[in-house]
Amino acid sequence: QHTETAPLPSYDEVLVCTPDTEEEEVELLVRRALSPGSQDQKIYCLLGADQLVYKVSKKLESHFFRLVQSSSVPNYRFIIFCSAKAHKSYVITAFDAYKVTFPCYSKTEIQTYLKMHLKVPCGTAPIAQAFEEAHQQNVKFVFSERAGMGR
């Protein structure tokens, strides 16, 4: 359901997939989505799941269907996002029966939504002030080649 007031997902709701994404990361997200207590309005998402390697894709499929069968959570919220151009992805084939087309929003609608949700109240986020180009936005990605070094 589209609403401008809906919050952005939290860190524990989203896994951005790459060819380096490991089975354990995927399994953890699936477990979060299908475990009792997951019905707290969170929507768990795998982004770019078509990027997963074959072995991890197979494990995603087996974990998901095993947990769906054994889960007592009837109304789980779990979304797998794949590129429409990734025709050879195992994930797309495995979950084909659940496929839906994502609604298309204009660039302006997306920008308006993000501007509303990425504002930092004045004086509450000194970290955002470290990046001159942040302009009161509270999201900034810092990457490091070494774990724990992106402080």
N, C-alpha and C positions, 0 to 999 in steps of 0.2 A: 504494500500500500504506500503510495507516494504522499508524503507530507513534509512540508518545509521545517516543521518543528521536531521531527524525529532526530534523535542524536546520532552522531557518528559512532561507528563500532569501536569498542574498546580493544586494547592490545590482545586480550585473550580470546577474542572472537574471530580473528583473522589470521590466516596463514598464507603468505605470498609464496607461491611455489616457483622453484627454479629446478634445473636438472640436478642440482646438488641437494635438494630437499630429501630428508631421510624418512624412512618408514616410521620411526618413532614419533616424529613431529606430526605426521599425518594421523597416526593412530591416536595421539593425544587429543587432537582437535575433534576427531570423530567421537571419542569417548566423552568429551565435554558436552557435545551436542546431544548425545543419546543417553546420558546418565540421569538418574533421578535428581531433581533440583535444577535441571538445565532450563526449566520453563520460566525463567525470570526475565523474560522479554529480550533475551540475547538472541542474536542471529549469527550462527557460526558459518564462516565462509572460507572456502579454499579459492584463492585467486590465482588464475593462470594454471589451473590443474593440468592442462594439456602439456605443460612443461615437464611434468613428472616423468622419470625414466620408467621403462616397462615394469621392472621389478617392484617399484614403489606403487605404481598404478594398480598392479595386481593385488598388492597388500591392502591398498585403499578399498578396493572392491570387496575383498574377503572380510576385512574388519567391519566395513559398513553393513553388509548384509548379515553377518553373524550377529552384530549388536542390534540391528533392527529386529531380528527374530527373537532375541532374548531380552530386549528392552521393555520396560514397563512404562516408557514415556510415549504416549500416543501422539502428541502434537509437538514433535521436535522441530527445530528450525535449523536446517543445514542446507547451505547453498554451495554448489560447485560452479565456479565461473571458468569457462573455456573460450578460447578464441573461435569464432565462427569459421575461420580459415584453417583450423587444425583438424583436417579431415582424417588424418591417420593416427590420431591420439587414441590410446587404449581406453582412457577415461571416458571419452565421448561415446565410444562403442559400448562400454560396460554400463553406462547410465543413460543410454539412449531412450529408454522408456519414460524417463523422468524429465526429458528435455523440454524446455520452454524458451521462447524468444524473449529476450530482455527488452523492456520498453525503451524507446529511444527518446532521450531528453536532449534539449538544445544545449549548446555550449553556454548560453546565457543563464539557463535554469541551473546548470551545474555550478557555474561560477557564483551565482547568487546564494545558493545553498552553502557552498564552502565558505564564502565570506562571512555568512551569518554564524557558522559553527567554529570557525578558526580564529575568532577574535580573542584577544587577551585583555581582561579588564585592567584598566590603568593601575599601575603600581603593584600588581600581583604576580608578575612573572619576570623577575630580573634577568633570567636566562635568555629570554627572547630579546632583551636589549643588547645582548652580545653580538647579535647579527643585525647589522645596520639595514640590510635589505628585508628584514622580517616584517616591518610595517605592522606591528601589533598582531602578527599571526603567531600562534603558539606551536607550530609544527615546523621542525627543521630536522633533516636527516644528516647524521654524521656517520661516516663509514671509516672503518679501520681494518687494516690487514691482520691485526692481532686482536684476539678476543679480550674484551675488557679495556681496550685502549682507546675507545671512541668516546672519551669523557668530555 
